[in-house]
Amino acid sequence: MIRAFLAIDLPKDIKKELFNLSKIEIPQGTKLKWVEEQNFHITFRFFGNISEKDVKKIVKEGQKVSQKYSHFKVILDEVGMFKDRKGQPRVVWVGVKFEEEDVFGLYNELEKGFKKLKVIDRKEDFHPHITLFRVKHTDQGFNKYLETLTTQAKSFKGKSFWVKDLTLFKSTLTSKGPIYQVITQIELKKD
């Protein structure tokens, strides 16, 4: 079985800028788990544990659908946060926007195809973002830390990059964090 997900990989310079935010001093009593620099991405679809056979089906469907959609531009946006049911911070991320609305068409068509193949069992809402870190524990200094991080992140708001393919990653969980390996890249239509 392979733990896999389909994603938009980011250019190295964008990953470096995002990771520079991790150098802001974390207040005592706050525990965060930053994403490793090389692991920053925008998840298109998480599959969980799937068979080699399912990987082949996903690649074939992905290639079929992606050939209908052109390259698109991703634009970095504001810092945001997912909270747990109690309203506590859980994940802090940088939002992204797309210049082309067609990206949501690509996402929806891929979802339909994956559902027909029975490699996913339910449709997920697409909330495109780049996870910066997961929050393990917060203390009183967390809000000030988040404010500083949000201010510094404004320096790359509006930066953009072109996406020419989607990447199917294998994710291996280790005690030091996940290790991502590229299974394959699924090219979008050339204009």
C-alpha positions as CSV (number, residue, x, y, z in Angstrom):
1,M,0.0,0.0,0.0
2,I,1.1,3.5,-0.8
3,R,0.1,6.7,1.1
4,A,-0.5,9.1,-1.7
5,F,-1.7,12.6,-2.5
6,L,-2.1,14.7,-5.7
7,A,-0.7,18.2,-5.3
8,I,0.7,21.4,-6.9
9,D,4.4,21.5,-6.1
10,L,5.9,24.9,-5.4
11,P,9.0,26.5,-6.9
12,K,12.1,26.4,-4.7
13,D,12.3,30.2,-4.2
14,I,8.7,30.3,-2.9
15,K,9.4,27.4,-0.6
16,K,12.5,29.2,0.8
17,E,10.5,32.4,1.4
18,L,7.8,30.6,3.2
19,F,10.3,28.7,5.3
20,N,12.0,31.9,6.3
21,L,8.9,32.7,8.4
22,S,9.9,29.8,10.6
23,K,12.8,31.8,11.9
24,I,10.5,34.2,13.8
25,E,11.1,33.4,17.5
26,I,8.4,31.1,18.9
27,P,7.1,32.2,22.3
28,Q,7.9,30.0,25.3
29,G,5.1,27.6,26.0
30,T,3.9,27.5,22.4
31,K,4.6,24.3,20.5
32,L,4.5,24.2,16.7
33,K,5.4,21.7,14.0
34,W,6.6,23.5,10.9
35,V,6.4,21.8,7.5
36,E,9.8,21.0,6.2
37,E,10.9,23.5,3.5
38,Q,11.0,20.8,0.7
39,N,7.5,19.6,1.6
40,F,5.5,22.8,1.0
41,H,2.7,22.1,-1.5
42,I,-1.0,22.8,-2.3
43,T,-3.0,19.6,-1.8
44,F,-5.4,18.8,-4.7
45,R,-6.5,15.4,-3.3
46,F,-5.3,13.2,-0.4
47,F,-6.0,9.5,-1.2
48,G,-4.6,7.8,2.0
49,N,-3.3,4.3,1.6
50,I,-4.0,2.9,-1.8
51,S,-2.7,0.0,-3.9
52,E,-0.3,0.1,-6.8
53,K,-3.2,-0.7,-9.1
54,D,-5.1,2.4,-7.8
55,V,-2.0,4.5,-8.4
56,K,-2.1,3.5,-12.1
57,K,-5.8,4.3,-12.3
58,I,-5.3,7.7,-10.7
59,V,-2.4,8.5,-13.1
60,K,-4.5,7.4,-16.1
61,E,-7.5,9.4,-15.0
62,G,-5.4,12.4,-14.1
63,Q,-3.7,12.4,-17.5
64,K,-7.1,12.2,-19.3
65,V,-8.6,15.1,-17.4
66,S,-5.5,17.3,-17.2
67,Q,-5.1,17.3,-21.0
68,K,-8.3,19.4,-21.2
69,Y,-7.0,22.2,-18.9
70,S,-4.3,24.8,-19.6
71,H,-1.4,26.0,-17.4
72,F,-2.6,28.3,-14.7
73,K,-1.2,30.9,-12.4
74,V,-1.2,30.6,-8.5
75,I,-1.1,33.8,-6.5
76,L,0.0,33.8,-2.9
77,D,-2.5,35.5,-0.5
78,E,-3.0,36.1,3.2
79,V,-2.1,34.0,6.2
80,G,-5.1,32.0,7.6
81,M,-5.9,29.4,10.1
82,F,-8.0,26.2,10.6
83,K,-9.4,25.8,14.1
84,D,-10.6,22.8,16.0
85,R,-14.2,22.4,17.4
86,K,-13.3,24.3,20.5
87,G,-12.0,27.3,18.5
88,Q,-8.3,26.5,19.2
89,P,-5.8,27.1,16.3
90,R,-4.9,23.8,14.6
91,V,-3.2,24.6,11.3
92,V,-1.8,27.9,10.1
93,W,-1.5,28.4,6.3
94,V,-1.0,30.8,3.4
95,G,-4.0,31.1,1.2
96,V,-3.7,31.0,-2.6
97,K,-5.8,32.4,-5.4
98,F,-5.9,31.4,-9.0
99,E,-6.0,33.7,-12.0
100,E,-8.2,31.2,-13.9
101,E,-11.5,30.0,-12.6
102,D,-10.9,26.8,-14.6
103,V,-8.8,25.4,-11.8
104,F,-12.0,24.6,-9.9
105,G,-13.3,22.9,-13.1
106,L,-10.1,20.8,-13.2
107,Y,-10.5,19.9,-9.5
108,N,-14.2,19.0,-9.9
109,E,-13.7,16.9,-13.0
110,L,-10.8,15.0,-11.3
111,E,-13.0,14.4,-8.2
112,K,-15.8,12.9,-10.4
113,G,-13.3,10.7,-12.2
114,F,-11.6,9.5,-9.0
115,K,-15.1,8.8,-7.4
116,K,-16.1,6.6,-10.5
117,L,-12.8,4.7,-10.1
118,K,-13.6,4.2,-6.4
119,V,-10.3,5.5,-5.3
120,I,-12.1,8.1,-3.1
121,D,-15.4,7.6,-1.3
122,R,-16.5,11.2,-0.8
123,K,-16.1,14.6,-2.4
124,E,-14.1,17.1,-0.4
125,D,-14.4,20.9,-0.5
126,F,-11.4,22.4,-2.2
127,H,-9.8,25.0,0.0
128,P,-6.5,25.7,-1.7
129,H,-3.7,26.7,0.8
130,I,-0.1,26.0,1.7
131,T,0.2,24.6,5.3
132,L,3.0,26.4,7.2
133,F,2.7,24.6,10.5
134,R,0.5,22.6,12.8
135,V,-0.2,23.9,16.3
136,K,0.5,21.5,19.1
137,H,0.0,23.9,22.1
138,T,-0.5,27.6,22.4
139,D,0.4,30.0,25.2
140,Q,-0.4,33.7,25.8
141,G,2.3,34.8,23.3
142,F,0.8,32.9,20.4
143,N,-1.4,35.8,19.2
144,K,1.5,38.2,19.1
145,Y,3.6,35.6,17.2
146,L,0.8,35.1,14.7
147,E,0.5,38.8,14.2
148,T,4.3,39.1,13.5
149,L,4.2,36.2,11.1
150,T,1.1,37.7,9.3
151,T,2.9,41.0,8.9
152,Q,6.1,39.4,7.5
153,A,4.0,37.2,5.2
154,K,2.6,40.4,3.5
155,S,6.0,40.8,1.8
156,F,5.1,37.9,-0.6
157,K,1.4,38.4,-0.9
158,G,0.7,38.7,-4.6
159,K,3.7,36.7,-5.7
160,S,2.8,34.2,-8.3
161,F,4.0,31.2,-10.3
162,W,2.8,29.1,-13.2
163,V,1.6,25.6,-12.8
164,K,2.3,23.3,-15.7
165,D,1.6,19.9,-14.0
166,L,0.2,18.2,-11.0
167,T,2.4,15.9,-8.9
168,L,1.4,12.6,-7.4
169,F,3.4,12.1,-4.2
170,K,4.1,9.1,-2.1
171,S,4.1,10.1,1.6
172,T,6.1,8.0,4.1
173,L,5.5,8.8,7.7
174,T,8.5,8.8,10.0
175,S,9.2,10.0,13.6
176,K,10.9,13.1,12.2
177,G,8.0,14.0,9.9
178,P,6.7,12.8,6.5
179,I,9.0,12.1,3.5
180,Y,7.5,13.0,0.2
181,Q,8.7,11.2,-3.0
182,V,7.4,12.1,-6.5
183,I,5.6,9.1,-8.1
184,T,4.8,11.0,-11.3
185,Q,3.9,14.4,-12.7
186,I,0.7,14.8,-14.7
187,E,1.1,17.5,-17.3
188,L,-1.6,20.0,-18.1
189,K,-2.5,20.9,-21.7
190,K,0.2,22.8,-23.6
191,D,-1.2,26.0,-25.1
